[in-house]
Amino acid sequence: MNSRTAVDYIIVGQGLAGSCLALQLMREHKRIVVIDHYDEHSATQVAAGLFNPITGRIMTKTWKADVLFPYLHDFYREAESLTGKKFFYPMPLYRPFLSIEEQNEWMGKSAHSGLEKYIDEVHTSEVYPGLVQNTFGGLTLKQAGWLDTTAFTLAVRQYISDKEILLDAPFDYNKLELANGEVSYLNYRAGKIIFCEGVKALDGKLFSWLPIRPLKGETLTIDTNVTVNAIFNRGVFVVPGTWKVGATYQPNDLQPSVTDAARGELLAKLDELITFPYRVITQNWGIRPTTPDRRPILGPHPEYPQAIVFNGLGTKGVSLAPHFSGVLAAWLENKGSINKEVDIERYKHYNYGGNIPR
């Protein structure tokens, strides 16, 4: 073991969770190695990267928005400065109203304490003529935007590769040794190993017992000649720049392919939202790691405390990953605690027995 390279932490997976955690730990001047093999159908690579402080069918403030959104704006801007790459695009989000009643409801909500910092304007008449169907006006939100998730993870990948702390290979559980409170893997030894694998955790030997629920989503990429300076979101989202349209929610379909049904659903909703011409370029799919309570899962394995999980970011990974990677990094360094709402302890009643490396 003494001949192995000593690091403080091994990170498995370099999607949103792993990338953000790597940057957090490097900020703390920790010695790390990241193990990852590129997957074009990971949730990160397919995601449109939307971040939006008011979401859901009934449009309520996102959980912990007052903490998450200021943090993510600072985090991604610092990451751009660090890597020298562009991937963060703050942008207004526009949601058309479907009726006078909805318009009136939001006129009242706009003065509600806690929402005013996210509502830019409630429009009572058409705002984007020729671009979007909004006869009754709509709602413009601020602190929204999109992250080019592919560009972000590629920028982080290049950054850690240049520092020679990236092992570009699939993780092999058969090569992992957990003993005496330490971690050994191939030529590395570490105090802790953090698994940021998304749905791949279900095939692993340590955290497959957790209730990570795969949720397939499909997106379209369109092409158009129009210029748009806001994200449109009603039924589907349309993100200018990448021109991604999505996304579907298919919990009962985990087939590794796109479907005609999803394409038809997306096109029908898109045509109800926009009025400008477009053509479909590509259709893609990915599997999101969700949880029963829609909260991330952070913390140590119940039997092997040197093995840590950071998973379950679901459909809001862009907004959740920066803050909670910071929470986890602080906890790893004994500088903070893990919120009860996201602590792995809430699932300790699940059976975690099985083939665990020793």
C-alpha angles and dihedrals in degrees: 000000000000090000091061123098109261118225133165096231140013114207118201113202131024105213120116093300096047094042094051093045092049091054092047093052093044088053085059089052092245123159108242142166122202120210115199141142115204115252116188091200098051115125090250096054095049099040120109088219096230118169118190128168096208115049147148134068092293093039105236131165111281116253110275091357092151089061102032101050102051087045096051093049091054094041099052093043090053089047090054090051092047097048098033091230133119118233108125119092118177107196139160117264118217123202115185120222119238097204147011087253092059090046091053092046092056092046085063096041093051090072093048115120111255097023101067093080090061102039113083098177142341107221120206096190139038114301108175106039112193093013110064137016104248110139090155096044121243150225124285114202127198130207086046129115142115140277120215092230094188093051091045096052092042090051091051090044091054091045095053092039090056088053089050094238098117122097104195101205141095113274113253113205089195089068094052121103123190113186140134091010092299138104127229124185124166105305096349136086124188144169092239142008121210120204113211095165105133112205091351086078087077089067095046130095100236112043104020088110093067117101095251103160116202113226117188119214132184129201138186128219114212135189125219140158096224125106116231126179099187139054112249115214128178120119087341133020125238114202116197114218098036090031091214118165123199168327136254126190111219111167094163097048116070097155111138095240145073119263136217089226092059091046091052092048093050094046093048092052092042092054089051089055110039134042101192123100120260143157129218115247104176143352122214141179139206140171120242122206106231133172133214093253095037091241128122121253119233132169149061130316109260093238102027108043091182088067113077132186129214107177147116099074090147119177096341101056095129092061098035102045100067098051098039094045084057091049091050094045090051091049092049089054093046090247099116147000135255116252112250089232091065102026116122086228089083088070097043090114089068117099109256097174121125143087102344122172115250 
